[in-house]
Amino acid sequence: MQQAEIEQIGEELYFVAASPATRRLRRQEDLLSQTDVPVWITGESGCGKATAAWVIRSLSIRSSFEFTRVSCAALTADALESELFGYEHANGNGRLESKPGKFEQCAKGTILLEDLDAMPGPVQLRLLRLLQTREFVRFGGQSPIPVDVRIIASTQGDLELAVAEKKVLEELYDHLSAFELDVPPLRERREEIPLLLGHFMNRLTRRYGVPAPHFSGALLDACQNYVWPGNLRELEIFVKRFLVFGDESAAIEELNSHSSSAPANGHGNGNVHENGKNGHSAGEEQSSLKSLVRNAKGEAERGAIAHALEETHWNRKAAARLLSISYRALLYKIRDAGLPPNRASRRRPEPIANLGAAAD
């Protein structure tokens, strides 16, 4: 069934699906909501990972129970452990003080662990034991506590690279990443930008009780040409500023100035200066020559890596063997070469497509 382009999934939460990428994402969310498996959501900052988690929860049998978000990057190891698992200790009067953690407070609900690759190792170990045994012990406590909660994790970076860099325990990765969901950045769904601009403007004008300014064709073009590194979060902030100031020329200038960059090949414009016939000193020419050599080597290496990945159908371990380098080295080289992440992993998207059978 075709989903509505703008779907309200909470009191102030909406899911916009007006591109092939987000419609596919919405179908995957629907499939994942029908089971109780852990899910790992990846995507850039501000692209809507928390919204994707909320959609899964709102469509699931746990929808009437609590939904909790915990940022693993915002707390120290001890604070995060206490936040998730709670604690028990005796006070000065010898009386036992206890505080339930999020896993208890969120009983039968859904918990989103944001930036899980920032979770300290000892806390990852405790989370792994919880996934293995379905119970945990409060910090400082003795008695095991059964847990019934669905866990959704999210990260901004490449999961396999995080494992290779030992930011994420491999066993924990195996438990949580059976089903991965990749939320596309806004630049990969530019056709949604006019709809999102109108959506944010309608929400904000209702909230603040002010008339909506007009989006001209020139402003829409500037918005669609901009790459939006902050994704939906940045777009909403932009709409807020435009709503307050209403200065279209300033808004267009802001977007165009952020979009402008130096030429990709690194060459200048060839203007004549006093130090040389093309404005380059001997040292600059030598530096440019070295840069050209490095660039050529980099392009050759990038081509070899891309060819190996294609030959092995993006099986990165097989590609590493083909290139006679370590798996970890290949992950670094893929990242440094700016190659796209693995979108044909053994964990994606086939398991999601066959989720109904896997859930039996």
Stockholm file with secondary structure:
# STOCKHOLM 1.0

chainA/1-360         MQQAEIEQIGEELYFVAASPATRRLRRQEDLLSQTDVPVWITGESGCGKATAAWVIRSLSIRSSFEFTRVSCAALTADALESELFGYEHANGNGRLESKPGKFEQCAKGTILLEDLDAMPGPVQLRLLRLLQTREFVRFGGQSPIPVDVRIIASTQGDLELAVAEKKVLEELYDHLSAFELDVPPLRERREEIPLLLGHFMNRLTRRYGVPAPHFSGALLDACQNYVWPGNLRELEIFVKRFLVFGDESAAIEELNSHSSSAPANGHGNGNVHENGKNGHSAGEEQSSLKSLVRNAKGEAERGAIAHALEETHWNRKAAARLLSISYRALLYKIRDAGLPPNRASRRRPEPIANLGAAAD
#=GR chainA/1-360 SS CCCCSEEEEETTEEEECCSHHHHHHHHHHHHHHTSCCCEEEECCTTSSHHHHHHHHHHHSTTTTSCEEEEETTSSCHHHHHHHHHCEEEECTTSCEEEECCHHHHTTTSEEEEETGGGSCHHHHHHHHHHHHHSEEECBTCCSEEECCCEEEEEESSCHHHHHHTTSSCHHHHHHHCSSEEECCCGGGCGGGHHHHHHHHHHHHHHHHTCCCCCCCHHHHHHHHHSCCTTHHHHHHHHHHHHHHHCCHHHHHHHHHHHHCCCCTTCCCCCCCBTTBTTSCCHHHHHHHHHHHHHHHHHHHHHHHHHHHHHHTTTCHHHHHHHHTSCHHHHHHHHHHTTCCCCSSCTTSSHHHHTHHHHTC
#=GC SS_cons         CCCCSEEEEETTEEEECCSHHHHHHHHHHHHHHTSCCCEEEECCTTSSHHHHHHHHHHHSTTTTSCEEEEETTSSCHHHHHHHHHCEEEECTTSCEEEECCHHHHTTTSEEEEETGGGSCHHHHHHHHHHHHHSEEECBTCCSEEECCCEEEEEESSCHHHHHHTTSSCHHHHHHHCSSEEECCCGGGCGGGHHHHHHHHHHHHHHHHTCCCCCCCHHHHHHHHHSCCTTHHHHHHHHHHHHHHHCCHHHHHHHHHHHHCCCCTTCCCCCCCBTTBTTSCCHHHHHHHHHHHHHHHHHHHHHHHHHHHHHHTTTCHHHHHHHHTSCHHHHHHHHHHTTCCCCSSCTTSSHHHHTHHHHTC
//
